[in-house]
Amino acid sequence: EGNEPGDSMKITYSELLHKVCQFANVLRSQGVKKEDRVSIYMPMILELVVAMLACARIGALHTVVFAGFSADSLCERIIDGGCCLLIT
């Protein structure tokens, strides 16, 4: 369910698994490995869920930063968390 009325999407578990595995491979190709920290800066969309599950699949820790934060606030959270990658 999106933020706007009538804004919705349906996806099967099989489709979700396929997207998560694809994105987990992208993360691995970027050098993300188990116990690395990743920041996710996205609105509430399907890709946010995919990114979170892909991090969990490879054992990377993730933090979701609310998309309303300023660039300075986002930078502080990335530095404080010791994140190696930002997903937007």
Beta strands, then each sheet from edge to edge (+ up, - down):
strand 1: 37-40
strand 2: 61-64
strand 3: 85-87
sheet 1: 2+ 1+ 3+
end
